[in-house]
Amino acid sequence: MITPYNDEHFMRQALREAELAFQADEVPVGAVIVCADRIIGRGHNLTERLNDVTAHAEMQAITAAADHLGAKYLKDCTLYVTLEPCVMCAGALHWSQVGRVVFGAFDEKAGYRRLGGRALHPKTLVLGGILEAECADLMKAFFRKKRSL
């Protein structure tokens, strides 16, 4: 069966979530979790709105996907996120045993790879740099806007 869905398609869905965060004056990170070519979880940063440092896009998407599946493990799922996950989110992804992580922009300052990249589950496949420029440009625009205020 030929499917029109690919990594770029789902990263564009994550970018839509990031744009929602941008519009809400949140750091513009968006995430979707996909299982069998269907989005089963969505999220974007809500740390300001919820006054909660753990309310990252990935955490929102993990919770939604686990609720959708009625299970805590996401072994057959792929997380698409616009920014490389931080260590906290990588830890949550480890415990969820997500099968694959695809991210857009690299985060040299706060990304999980900075600590050696061992936070994810050993069986999790990782691909970075999908729509990297678009993901990074949204982040740059957000912080440029913040600095001009």
DSSP file (Angstrom, degrees, kcal/mol; ACC not computed):
  #  RESIDUE AA STRUCTURE BP1 BP2  ACC     N-H-->O    O-->H-N    N-H-->O    O-->H-N    TCO  KAPPA ALPHA  PHI   PSI    X-CA   Y-CA   Z-CA
    1    1 A M              0   0    0      0, 0.0     2,-0.5     0, 0.0     0, 0.0   0.000 360.0 360.0 360.0 131.6    0.0    0.0    0.0
    2    2 A I        -     0   0    0      2,-0.0     0, 0.0     0, 0.0     0, 0.0  -0.782 360.0-162.3 -91.2 131.3    1.3    3.4   -0.9
    3    3 A T        -     0   0    0     -2,-0.5    34,-0.0     2,-0.2     0, 0.0  -0.926  21.4-148.2-116.9 139.1    0.8    6.1    1.7
    4    4 A P  S    S+     0   0    0      0, 0.0     2,-0.3     0, 0.0     5,-0.1   0.557  74.3  97.5 -78.3  -5.7    1.0    9.8    1.2
    5    5 A Y        +     0   0    0      4,-0.1     2,-0.3     3,-0.1    -2,-0.2  -0.650  44.5 148.9 -90.0 138.6    2.2   10.2    4.7
    6    6 A N     >  -     0   0    0     -2,-0.3     4,-2.1    31,-0.0     5,-0.2  -0.864  61.9 -78.2-149.8-176.3    5.9   10.6    5.5
    7    7 A D  H  > S+     0   0    0     -2,-0.3     4,-2.2     1,-0.2     5,-0.2   0.881 127.5  51.8 -59.6 -39.7    8.2   12.3    8.0
    8    8 A E  H  > S+     0   0    0      2,-0.2     4,-2.0     1,-0.2    -1,-0.2   0.914 107.4  52.9 -64.9 -42.2    7.8   15.7    6.4
    9    9 A H  H  > S+     0   0    0      1,-0.2     4,-1.2     2,-0.2    -2,-0.2   0.944 113.5  42.1 -57.4 -49.6    4.0   15.5    6.4
   10   10 A F  H  X S+     0   0    0     -4,-2.1     4,-1.9     1,-0.2    -1,-0.2   0.826 109.8  57.1 -72.5 -30.1    3.9   14.7   10.1
   11   11 A M  H  X S+     0   0    0     -4,-2.2     4,-2.4    -5,-0.2    -1,-0.2   0.867 102.8  56.1 -66.3 -33.4    6.6   17.3   10.9
   12   12 A R  H  X S+     0   0    0     -4,-2.0     4,-1.6     2,-0.2    -1,-0.2   0.859 105.2  52.0 -63.9 -33.9    4.3   19.9    9.2
   13   13 A Q  H  X S+     0   0    0     -4,-1.2     4,-1.5     2,-0.2    -2,-0.2   0.897 109.1  49.4 -67.1 -39.9    1.6   18.8   11.6
   14   14 A A  H  X S+     0   0    0     -4,-1.9     4,-2.3     1,-0.2    -2,-0.2   0.884 107.2  55.8 -64.7 -37.9    4.0   19.4   14.5
   15   15 A L  H  X S+     0   0    0     -4,-2.4     4,-2.3     1,-0.2    -1,-0.2   0.865 102.4  56.1 -62.6 -35.6    4.8   22.8   13.1
   16   16 A R  H  X S+     0   0    0     -4,-1.6     4,-1.5     2,-0.2    -1,-0.2   0.911 107.6  48.5 -61.7 -41.2    1.1   23.7   13.2
   17   17 A E  H  X S+     0   0    0     -4,-1.5     4,-1.8     1,-0.2    -2,-0.2   0.909 109.3  53.0 -63.5 -41.5    1.1   22.9   16.9
   18   18 A A  H  X S+     0   0    0     -4,-2.3     4,-2.5     1,-0.2    -2,-0.2   0.875 105.4  54.5 -61.9 -37.4    4.3   25.1   17.3
   19   19 A E  H  X S+     0   0    0     -4,-2.3     4,-2.4     2,-0.2    -1,-0.2   0.856 104.4  54.4 -65.3 -34.5    2.5   27.9   15.6
   20   20 A L  H  X S+     0   0    0     -4,-1.5     4,-1.3     2,-0.2    -1,-0.2   0.905 108.9  48.4 -63.3 -41.1   -0.3   27.6   18.1
   21   21 A A  H  <>S+     0   0    0     -4,-1.8     5,-3.0     2,-0.2     3,-0.4   0.930 109.9  52.1 -62.9 -45.2    2.2   28.0   20.9
   22   22 A F  H ><5S+     0   0    0     -4,-2.5     3,-1.8     1,-0.2    -2,-0.2   0.926 108.5  50.5 -55.8 -47.5    3.7   31.0   19.1
   23   23 A Q  H 3<5S+     0   0    0     -4,-2.4    -1,-0.2     1,-0.3    -2,-0.2   0.781 109.6  51.3 -63.4 -27.5    0.3   32.6   18.9
   24   24 A A  T 3<5S-     0   0    0     -4,-1.3    -1,-0.3    -3,-0.4    -2,-0.2   0.281 119.9-110.0 -92.4   9.7   -0.2   32.0   22.6
   25   25 A D  T < 5S+     0   0    0     -3,-1.8     2,-0.3     1,-0.3    -3,-0.2   0.809  77.0 132.7  63.4  32.5    3.2   33.6   23.5
   26   26 A E  S   <S-     0   0    0     -5,-3.0    -1,-0.3    -6,-0.1    -2,-0.1  -0.773  76.0 -83.6-103.2 154.6    4.7   30.2   24.4
   27   27 A V        -     0   0    0     -2,-0.3     2,-2.1     1,-0.1    18,-0.4  -0.449  56.9-113.8 -56.0 125.3    8.0   29.0   23.2
   28   28 A P        +     0   0    0      0, 0.0     2,-0.4     0, 0.0   -10,-0.2  -0.399  64.5 137.5 -79.2  78.7    7.0   27.6   19.8
   29   29 A V        -     0   0    0     -2,-2.1    16,-1.7   -12,-0.1     2,-0.3  -0.978  26.8-176.8-117.5 132.9    7.5   23.9   20.1
   30   30 A G  E     -A   44   0A   0     -2,-0.4    52,-2.2    14,-0.2     2,-0.3  -0.931   3.0-174.0-129.5 153.8    4.9   21.5   18.7
   31   31 A A  E     -AB  43  81A   0     12,-2.9    12,-2.1    -2,-0.3     2,-0.3  -0.996   9.0-174.1-146.5 148.4    4.6   17.7   18.8
   32   32 A V  E     -AB  42  80A   0     48,-2.3    48,-3.2    -2,-0.3     2,-0.5  -0.985  15.7-145.4-136.2 149.9    2.4   15.0   17.4
   33   33 A I  E     -AB  41  79A   0      8,-2.7     7,-3.0    -2,-0.3     8,-1.3  -0.973  18.4-162.2-116.7 130.9    2.5   11.2   18.0
   34   34 A V  E     +AB  39  78A   0     44,-2.9    44,-2.4    -2,-0.5     2,-0.4  -0.906  13.6 178.2-118.7 137.0    1.7    8.9   15.2
   35   35 A C  E >  S-AB  38  77A   0      3,-2.7     3,-1.2    -2,-0.4    42,-0.1  -0.982  77.5  -9.8-136.9 125.3    0.6    5.3   15.2
   36   36 A A  T 3  S-     0   0    0     40,-0.5    -1,-0.1    -2,-0.4     3,-0.1   0.905 129.8 -54.5  53.6  46.2   -0.2    3.4   12.0
   37   37 A D  T 3  S+     0   0    0      1,-0.2     2,-0.4   -34,-0.0    -1,-0.3   0.677 117.2 111.0  64.1  20.2   -0.2    6.7   10.0
   38   38 A R  E <  S-A   35   0A   0     -3,-1.2    -3,-2.7     0, 0.0     2,-0.5  -0.984  71.1-123.7-125.2 136.1   -2.7    8.3   12.3
   39   39 A I  E     +A   34   0A   0     -2,-0.4    -5,-0.3    -5,-0.2     3,-0.1  -0.663  34.3 168.5 -75.4 121.6   -2.1   11.2   14.7
   40   40 A I  E     +     0   0A   0     -7,-3.0     2,-0.3    -2,-0.5    28,-0.3   0.451  63.5  29.6-113.8  -5.3   -3.1    9.9   18.2
   41   41 A G  E     -A   33   0A   0     -8,-1.3    -8,-2.7    24,-0.1     2,-0.3  -0.970  59.8-177.5-155.4 140.3   -1.6   12.7   20.3
   42   42 A R  E     +A   32   0A   0     -2,-0.3     2,-0.3   -10,-0.2   -10,-0.2  -0.941  11.8 157.0-133.0 154.6   -0.9   16.4   19.8
   43   43 A G  E     -A   31   0A   0    -12,-2.1   -12,-2.9    -2,-0.3     2,-0.3  -0.956  17.8-170.0-170.6 157.3    0.7   19.0   22.0
   44   44 A H  E     -A   30   0A   0     -2,-0.3   -14,-0.2   -14,-0.2   -26,-0.1  -0.953  51.3 -67.0-143.9 163.7    2.5   22.3   22.1
   45   45 A N        +     0   0    0    -16,-1.7    11,-0.2   -18,-0.4   -19,-0.1  -0.227  47.2 167.1 -55.6 134.5    4.2   24.1   24.9
   46   46 A L     >  +     0   0    0      9,-2.7     4,-2.7     6,-0.2     6,-0.3   0.030  35.1 120.8-132.7  23.1    1.9   25.3   27.7
   47   47 A T  H  >>S+     0   0    0      8,-0.4     5,-1.5     1,-0.2     4,-0.6   0.863  79.9  41.6 -63.9 -37.1    4.4   26.2   30.3
   48   48 A E  H  45S+     0   0    0      3,-0.2     3,-0.3     2,-0.2    -1,-0.2   0.940 116.5  47.1 -74.1 -48.1    3.3   29.8   30.6
   49   49 A R  H  45S+     0   0    0      1,-0.2    -2,-0.2    -4,-0.1    -1,-0.1   0.900 123.5  33.3 -61.0 -42.0   -0.4   29.2   30.5
   50   50 A L  H  <5S-     0   0    0     -4,-2.7    -1,-0.2     2,-0.2    -2,-0.2   0.513 100.0-131.1 -92.8  -5.0   -0.3   26.4   33.0
   51   51 A N  T  <5 +     0   0    0     -4,-0.6     2,-0.4    -3,-0.3    -3,-0.2   0.940  67.3 129.2  52.1  48.9    2.6   27.9   35.1
   52   52 A D    > < -     0   0    0     -5,-1.5     3,-1.8    -6,-0.3    -1,-0.2  -0.956  54.5-156.7-141.6 112.8    4.2   24.5   34.9
   53   53 A V  T 3  S+     0   0    0     -2,-0.4    -6,-0.1     1,-0.3    -1,-0.1   0.670  96.0  58.2 -66.2 -15.4    7.8   23.9   33.7
   54   54 A T  T 3  S+     0   0    0      1,-0.2     2,-1.7    -7,-0.1    -1,-0.3   0.447  74.4 101.1 -91.9   0.6    6.9   20.3   32.8
   55   55 A A    <   +     0   0    0     -3,-1.8    -9,-2.7     4,-0.1    -8,-0.4  -0.224  51.5 152.1 -84.4  49.8    4.2   21.3   30.3
   56   56 A H     >  -     0   0    0     -2,-1.7     4,-2.1   -11,-0.2     5,-0.2  -0.364  59.9-108.0 -76.0 159.5    6.4   20.8   27.2
   57   57 A A  H  > S+     0   0    0      1,-0.2     4,-2.4     2,-0.2     5,-0.2   0.894 119.0  52.3 -54.0 -45.2    4.9   19.9   23.9
   58   58 A E  H  > S+     0   0    0      1,-0.2     4,-2.8     2,-0.2    -1,-0.2   0.902 107.8  50.9 -61.6 -41.5    6.2   16.3   24.1
   59   59 A M  H  > S+     0   0    0      2,-0.2     4,-2.2     1,-0.2    -1,-0.2   0.898 110.5  49.4 -64.2 -40.3    4.7   15.7   27.5
   60   60 A Q  H  X S+     0   0    0     -4,-2.1     4,-2.1     1,-0.2   -18,-0.2   0.921 113.7  46.1 -63.2 -43.8    1.3   16.9   26.3
   61   61 A A  H  X S+     0   0    0     -4,-2.4     4,-2.7     2,-0.2     5,-0.2   0.889 110.6  52.4 -68.7 -39.7    1.5   14.6   23.2
   62   62 A I  H  X S+     0   0    0     -4,-2.8     4,-2.8     2,-0.2     5,-0.3   0.938 110.8  47.9 -60.2 -46.8    2.6   11.6   25.3
   63   63 A T  H  X S+     0   0    0     -4,-2.2     4,-2.1     1,-0.2    -2,-0.2   0.916 113.5  47.2 -61.5 -44.1   -0.3   12.0   27.7
   64   64 A A  H  X S+     0   0    0     -4,-2.1     4,-2.4   -22,-0.2    -1,-0.2   0.909 114.0  47.1 -65.1 -42.0   -2.8   12.4   24.8
   65   65 A A  H  X S+     0   0    0     -4,-2.7     4,-2.6     2,-0.2     5,-0.2   0.920 112.1  49.0 -67.2 -43.5   -1.4    9.3   23.0
   66   66 A A  H  X>S+     0   0    0     -4,-2.8     4,-1.8    -5,-0.2     5,-1.5   0.903 112.4  49.2 -62.8 -40.0   -1.3    7.1   26.1
   67   67 A D  H  <5S+     0   0    0     -4,-2.1    -1,-0.2    -5,-0.3    -2,-0.2   0.918 110.6  50.8 -63.5 -43.3   -4.9    8.2   26.8
   68   68 A H  H  <5S+     0   0    0     -4,-2.4    -2,-0.2   -28,-0.3    -1,-0.2   0.917 117.8  38.1 -60.1 -44.4   -5.9    7.4   23.2
   69   69 A L  H  <5S-     0   0    0     -4,-2.6    -1,-0.2     2,-0.2    -2,-0.2   0.708 100.9-131.7 -80.3 -20.3   -4.3    3.9   23.3
   70   70 A G  T  <5S+     0   0    0     -4,-1.8     2,-0.3     1,-0.3    -3,-0.2   0.832  77.1  94.5  68.7  31.3   -5.3    3.2   26.9
   71   71 A A  S   <S-     0   0    0     -5,-1.5    -1,-0.3    -6,-0.2    -2,-0.2  -0.988  73.2-136.9-151.8 153.0   -1.8    2.1   27.5
   72   72 A K  S    S+     0   0    0     -2,-0.3     2,-0.4    -3,-0.1    -6,-0.1   0.662  81.7  81.3 -89.0 -15.9    1.4    3.7   28.9
   73   73 A Y        -     0   0    0     -7,-0.1    24,-0.2     1,-0.1     3,-0.2  -0.759  50.7-173.6 -97.4 138.0    3.8    2.2   26.3
   74   74 A L    >   +     0   0    0     22,-3.5     3,-1.8    -2,-0.4    25,-1.6  -0.265  32.1 141.9-118.9  42.4    4.1    3.8   22.8
   75   75 A K  T 3  S+     0   0    0      1,-0.3    -1,-0.1    23,-0.3    22,-0.1   0.815  74.5  43.5 -58.2 -36.1    6.4    1.1   21.3
   76   76 A D  T 3  S+     0   0    0     -3,-0.2   -40,-0.5    23,-0.1    -1,-0.3   0.123 102.1  94.2 -97.7  20.9    4.7    1.3   17.8
   77   77 A C  E <   -B   35   0A   0     -3,-1.8    23,-1.3   -42,-0.1    22,-0.7  -0.733  60.1-144.6-115.3 159.5    4.5    5.1   17.7
   78   78 A T  E     -Bc  34 100A   0    -44,-2.4   -44,-2.9    -2,-0.3     2,-0.5  -0.991  10.6-148.0-122.6 131.2    6.6    7.9   16.3
   79   79 A L  E     -Bc  33 101A   0     21,-2.6    23,-3.3    -2,-0.4     2,-0.5  -0.866   9.8-165.2 -94.3 127.8    7.0   11.3   18.0
   80   80 A Y  E     +Bc  32 102A   0    -48,-3.2   -48,-2.3    -2,-0.5     2,-0.4  -0.973  16.7 170.0-110.1 124.3    7.4   14.2   15.7
   81   81 A V  E     -Bc  31 103A   0     21,-2.4    23,-1.7    -2,-0.5   -50,-0.2  -0.997  37.5-136.1-140.1 141.7    8.6   17.3   17.5
   82   82 A T  E    S+     0   0A   0    -52,-2.2    23,-2.8    -2,-0.4     2,-0.4   0.680  90.7  39.4 -73.4 -18.1    9.9   20.6   16.1
   83   83 A L  E    S- c   0 105A   0    -53,-0.3    23,-0.2    21,-0.2     3,-0.1  -0.988  99.0 -93.2-132.9 141.2   12.8   20.9   18.5
   84   84 A E        -     0   0    0     21,-2.5    26,-0.1    -2,-0.4    -2,-0.1  -0.257  57.1-102.8 -48.4 131.1   15.2   18.2   19.8
   85   85 A P        -     0   0    0      0, 0.0    27,-2.9     0, 0.0    28,-0.3  -0.225  30.9-123.8 -61.2 147.3   13.8   17.0   23.1
   86   86 A C  B  >  -E  111   0B   0     25,-0.3     4,-2.6    26,-0.1     5,-0.2  -0.250  35.1 -95.1 -77.0 176.0   15.3   18.2   26.4
   87   87 A V  H  > S+     0   0    0     23,-0.5     4,-2.3     2,-0.2     5,-0.2   0.887 124.7  53.9 -63.5 -39.7   16.5   15.7   28.9
   88   88 A M  H  > S+     0   0    0      2,-0.2     4,-1.9     1,-0.2    -1,-0.2   0.946 113.1  42.1 -59.9 -48.5   13.2   15.7   30.9
   89   89 A C  H  > S+     0   0    0      1,-0.2     4,-2.7     2,-0.2    -2,-0.2   0.878 111.5  55.1 -68.5 -37.2   11.2   14.9   27.8
   90   90 A A  H  X S+     0   0    0     -4,-2.6     4,-2.3     1,-0.2    -1,-0.2   0.889 107.1  51.9 -61.5 -38.1   13.8   12.3   26.6
   91   91 A G  H  X S+     0   0    0     -4,-2.3     4,-2.4     2,-0.2    -2,-0.2   0.923 110.2  47.2 -63.2 -44.3   13.3   10.6   30.0
   92   92 A A  H  X S+     0   0    0     -4,-1.9     4,-1.8     1,-0.2    -2,-0.2   0.894 112.0  50.6 -63.8 -39.2    9.6   10.5   29.6
   93   93 A L  H  X>S+     0   0    0     -4,-2.7     5,-1.5     2,-0.2     4,-0.8   0.872 107.9  54.3 -65.9 -36.0   10.0    9.2   26.1
   94   94 A H  H ><5S+     0   0    0     -4,-2.3     3,-1.1     1,-0.2    -2,-0.2   0.962 110.1  45.6 -58.8 -51.6   12.4    6.5   27.5
   95   95 A W  H 3<5S+     0   0    0     -4,-2.4    -1,-0.2     1,-0.3    -2,-0.2   0.803 111.5  51.8 -67.0 -28.0    9.7    5.4   30.0
   96   96 A S  H 3<5S-     0   0    0     -4,-1.8   -22,-3.5    -5,-0.2    -1,-0.3   0.628 102.1-138.0 -79.5 -12.3    7.0    5.4   27.3
   97   97 A Q  T <<5 -     0   0    0     -3,-1.1    -3,-0.2    -4,-0.8    -2,-0.1   0.840  27.0-167.2  57.7  36.8    9.3    3.2   25.1
   98   98 A V      < -     0   0    0     -5,-1.5   -23,-0.3     1,-0.1    -1,-0.2  -0.266  17.9-137.6 -55.3 139.4    8.4    5.3   22.1
   99   99 A G  S    S+     0   0    0    -25,-1.6    26,-2.3   -22,-0.7     2,-0.3   0.811  76.3   9.8 -72.8 -31.2    9.5    3.5   19.0
  100  100 A R  E     -cd  78 125A   0    -23,-1.3   -21,-2.6    24,-0.2     2,-0.4  -0.998  55.1-157.6-153.8 142.8   10.9    6.5   17.1
  101  101 A V  E     -cd  79 126A   0     24,-2.9    26,-2.4    -2,-0.3     2,-0.5  -0.994  11.0-177.2-124.2 126.1   11.7   10.1   17.6
  102  102 A V  E     -cd  80 127A   0    -23,-3.3   -21,-2.4    -2,-0.4     2,-0.3  -0.988  11.3-179.6-121.8 121.9   11.8   12.5   14.7
  103  103 A F  E     -cd  81 128A   0     24,-2.4    27,-1.8    -2,-0.5    26,-0.7  -0.867  22.0-151.0-124.7 160.3   12.8   16.1   15.4
  104  104 A G  E    S+     0   0A   0    -23,-1.7    25,-1.0    -2,-0.3    28,-0.2   0.913  74.2  30.2 -88.3 -84.8   13.2   19.3   13.4
  105  105 A A  E    S-c   83   0A   0    -23,-2.8   -21,-2.5    26,-0.2     2,-0.2  -0.544  77.1-123.8 -84.2 143.7   15.7   21.7   14.8
  106  106 A F        -     0   0    0     -2,-0.2     2,-0.6   -23,-0.2    -1,-0.1  -0.587  15.0-148.2 -79.4 147.0   18.7   20.7   16.9
  107  107 A D     >  +     0   0    0     -2,-0.2     4,-2.0     1,-0.1     7,-0.3  -0.842  18.3 176.8-120.3  92.6   19.1   22.2   20.3
  108  108 A E  T  4 S+     0   0    0     -2,-0.6    -1,-0.1     1,-0.2    -2,-0.0   0.755  79.3  45.3 -68.2 -25.0   22.8   22.5   21.1
  109  109 A K  T  4 S+     0   0    0      1,-0.1    -1,-0.2     5,-0.0    -2,-0.1   0.884 132.8   7.3 -87.3 -41.9   22.1   24.3   24.5
  110  110 A A  T  4 S+     0   0    0    -26,-0.1   -23,-0.5   -24,-0.0    -2,-0.2   0.315  91.3 122.9-129.1   8.5   19.4   22.2   26.1
  111  111 A G  B >< S-E   86   0B   0     -4,-2.0     3,-1.4   -25,-0.2     4,-0.3  -0.345  70.1-115.7 -73.3 155.8   18.8   19.1   23.9
  112  112 A Y  G > >S+     0   0    0    -27,-2.9     3,-1.4     1,-0.3     5,-1.3   0.786 110.3  68.0 -63.0 -27.9   19.2   15.7   25.3
  113  113 A R  G > 5S+     0   0    0    -28,-0.3     3,-2.1     1,-0.3    -1,-0.3   0.754  82.5  75.9 -64.8 -22.6   22.2   14.9   23.1
  114  114 A R  G < 5S+     0   0    0     -3,-1.4    -1,-0.3     1,-0.3    -2,-0.2   0.815  94.7  50.0 -58.6 -30.7   24.2   17.4   25.0
  115  115 A L  G < 5S-     0   0    0     -3,-1.4     3,-0.3    -4,-0.3    -1,-0.3   0.104 140.2 -77.2 -96.0  22.2   24.5   14.9   27.8
  116  116 A G  T < 5 -     0   0    0     -3,-2.1    -3,-0.2     1,-0.2    -2,-0.2   0.345  60.0 -99.5 102.2  -6.6   25.6   12.1   25.5
  117  117 A G  S   <S+     0   0    0     -5,-1.3     3,-0.3    -6,-0.1    -4,-0.2   0.722  88.7 120.6  70.1  22.2   22.3   11.2   24.0
  118  118 A R        +     0   0    0     -3,-0.3    -1,-0.1    -6,-0.3    -5,-0.1   0.295  42.8  92.3-101.3  10.8   21.6    8.2   26.2
  119  119 A A  S    S+     0   0    0     -7,-0.2    -1,-0.2     2,-0.1   -25,-0.2   0.809  70.6  80.2 -76.1 -28.8   18.4    9.4   27.8
  120  120 A L  S    S-     0   0    0     -3,-0.3   -29,-0.1     1,-0.1   -26,-0.1  -0.336  99.8 -84.0 -75.4 159.8   16.1    7.7   25.2
  121  121 A H    >   -     0   0    0    -31,-0.2     3,-1.9     1,-0.1    -1,-0.1  -0.355  40.7-119.4 -59.2 140.9   15.2    4.0   25.4
  122  122 A P  T 3  S+     0   0    0      0, 0.0    -1,-0.1     0, 0.0    -2,-0.1   0.747 112.7  51.4 -59.2 -23.9   18.0    2.0   23.7
  123  123 A K  T 3  S+     0   0    0      2,-0.1     2,-0.3   -25,-0.0    -2,-0.1   0.537  84.1 111.0 -89.9  -6.4   15.5    0.6   21.1
  124  124 A T    <   -     0   0    0     -3,-1.9     2,-0.3   -24,-0.1   -24,-0.2  -0.527  61.9-142.1 -72.9 128.3   14.2    4.1   20.1
  125  125 A L  E     -d  100   0A   0    -26,-2.3   -24,-2.9    -2,-0.3     2,-0.4  -0.702  17.8-157.8 -87.2 142.6   15.2    5.1   16.6
  126  126 A V  E     +d  101   0A   0     -2,-0.3     2,-0.4   -26,-0.2   -24,-0.2  -0.973  16.9 176.8-129.1 137.1   16.1    8.8   16.2
  127  127 A L  E     -d  102   0A   0    -26,-2.4   -24,-2.4    -2,-0.4     2,-0.3  -0.981  11.5-173.6-137.0 124.3   16.1   11.1   13.2
  128  128 A G  E     +d  103   0A   0     -2,-0.4   -24,-0.2   -26,-0.2   -23,-0.1  -0.795  54.7  46.3-115.8 159.7   16.9   14.8   13.4
  129  129 A G    >   +     0   0    0    -25,-1.0     3,-1.3   -26,-0.7     2,-0.5   0.575  59.1 152.2  92.7  11.7   16.8   17.7   11.0
  130  130 A I  T 3  S-     0   0    0    -27,-1.8    -1,-0.3     1,-0.3     5,-0.1  -0.666  87.2 -12.1 -78.0 121.4   13.5   17.1    9.3
  131  131 A L  T 3> S+     0   0    0     -2,-0.5     4,-2.4   -27,-0.1    -1,-0.3   0.861  91.8 163.3  53.3  38.5   12.3   20.6    8.1
  132  132 A E  H <>  +     0   0    0     -3,-1.3     4,-2.9   -28,-0.2     5,-0.2   0.889  64.7  50.7 -54.7 -47.4   15.1   21.9   10.3
  133  133 A A  H  > S+     0   0    0     -4,-0.2     4,-2.7     1,-0.2    -1,-0.2   0.916 111.7  47.1 -61.9 -44.2   15.1   25.4    8.7
  134  134 A E  H  > S+     0   0    0      2,-0.2     4,-1.6     1,-0.2    -1,-0.2   0.907 114.6  46.8 -64.7 -41.3   11.4   25.9    9.1
  135  135 A C  H  X S+     0   0    0     -4,-2.4     4,-1.5     1,-0.2    -2,-0.2   0.928 115.5  45.1 -65.9 -44.8   11.4   24.7   12.7
  136  136 A A  H  X S+     0   0    0     -4,-2.9     4,-2.7    -5,-0.2    -2,-0.2   0.887 108.8  56.9 -66.6 -39.5   14.5   26.8   13.6
  137  137 A D  H  X S+     0   0    0     -4,-2.7     4,-2.5    -5,-0.2    -1,-0.2   0.881 104.7  51.8 -61.5 -38.7   13.1   29.9   11.9
  138  138 A L  H  X S+     0   0    0     -4,-1.6     4,-2.0     2,-0.2    -1,-0.2   0.917 111.3  47.3 -64.4 -42.7    9.9   29.8   14.0
  139  139 A M  H  X S+     0   0    0     -4,-1.5     4,-2.3     2,-0.2     5,-0.2   0.928 112.4  49.6 -63.0 -45.4   12.0   29.7   17.2
  140  140 A K  H  X S+     0   0    0     -4,-2.7     4,-2.3     1,-0.2    -2,-0.2   0.901 109.7  51.4 -61.7 -41.4   14.2   32.5   16.0
  141  141 A A  H  X S+     0   0    0     -4,-2.5     4,-2.2     2,-0.2    -1,-0.2   0.893 109.0  51.8 -62.5 -40.1   11.2   34.7   15.1
  142  142 A F  H  X S+     0   0    0     -4,-2.0     4,-2.1     1,-0.2    -2,-0.2   0.945 113.7  41.7 -62.1 -49.2    9.8   34.1   18.6
  143  143 A F  H  X S+     0   0    0     -4,-2.3     4,-2.2     2,-0.2    -1,-0.2   0.815 111.9  55.1 -73.7 -28.6   12.9   35.1   20.4
  144  144 A R  H  X S+     0   0    0     -4,-2.3     4,-1.5    -5,-0.2    -1,-0.2   0.920 109.4  48.5 -63.3 -43.9   13.5   38.1   18.1
  145  145 A K  H  X S+     0   0    0     -4,-2.2     4,-0.7     1,-0.2    -2,-0.2   0.904 110.7  51.0 -62.0 -42.7   10.0   39.2   18.9
  146  146 A K  H >< S+     0   0    0     -4,-2.1     3,-0.8     1,-0.2    -1,-0.2   0.900 109.4  49.9 -62.6 -42.1   10.7   38.8   22.7
  147  147 A R  H 3< S+     0   0    0     -4,-2.2    -1,-0.2     1,-0.2    -2,-0.2   0.796 106.2  56.4 -69.1 -27.5   13.9   40.8   22.5
  148  148 A S  H 3<        0   0    0     -4,-1.5    -1,-0.2     1,-0.2    -2,-0.2   0.630 360.0 360.0 -80.8 -12.8   12.2   43.7   20.6
  149  149 A L    <<        0   0    0     -3,-0.8    -1,-0.2    -4,-0.7    -2,-0.1   0.487 360.0 360.0 -77.8 360.0    9.6   44.2   23.4
